[in-house]
Amino acid sequence: MVDFTKYSVPMLYSRNKNLEYKQHVIDTSMALLGFLWREGLIANKPFDDAGGLKMDFIVKLSDLSPEGVELFKKAVPAWLQKIDRGGDRSDVVGLEKELKKIRSK
């Protein structure tokens, strides 16, 4: 089975040289990966000992719990689209609601 990349900080960070874009990637990644880590949906810690984002952090399919896989099917792409349209990067309420639905099944 191919172990697909679901989220790649280095790939996103390297896509544009604009400093504002790079900060956007860091802020978005901190919110998303922090949520996934707090909820036990990813196997590896995305932060260093000082609490900063590991800039080489990649989420592979095999790193996700079954609930994490479900969340990446629709909820994570929808959340990222909301962010791209100017939504608050720190607002993970939509992800929390979708995870609650998944866990109640």
C-alpha positions, 0 to 999 in steps of 0.5 A: 500500500502506498503511504500517501502524504496528507499534509506537508509543512515543508511543501506548503512553506516552499511554494511561495517566497512571500513572507506573509504567505510563509507566516500564513502557512505556519499559523495554519499548520500550528492550528491544524496540527495542534488540533490533530495532536491534542485530539490524538489523531496523529502519531507524531508530535508536530512541535519542538520542545520550545513549542514551535512548529517542526518545519520538516513535519509531514503527516502520512496516511499511516500517521493518522488514527482511523478518526484522523483518516475520516477527518481528512476526507472532508472536514480538513479540506473544507476547513482549509478552503475556509481559511483560504477564503479569509477565515480565522486560522485559529478557529478549529470549531468546525473540525471539532464538530466534525470530529464529534460526529465521527466519534459518535458513530 
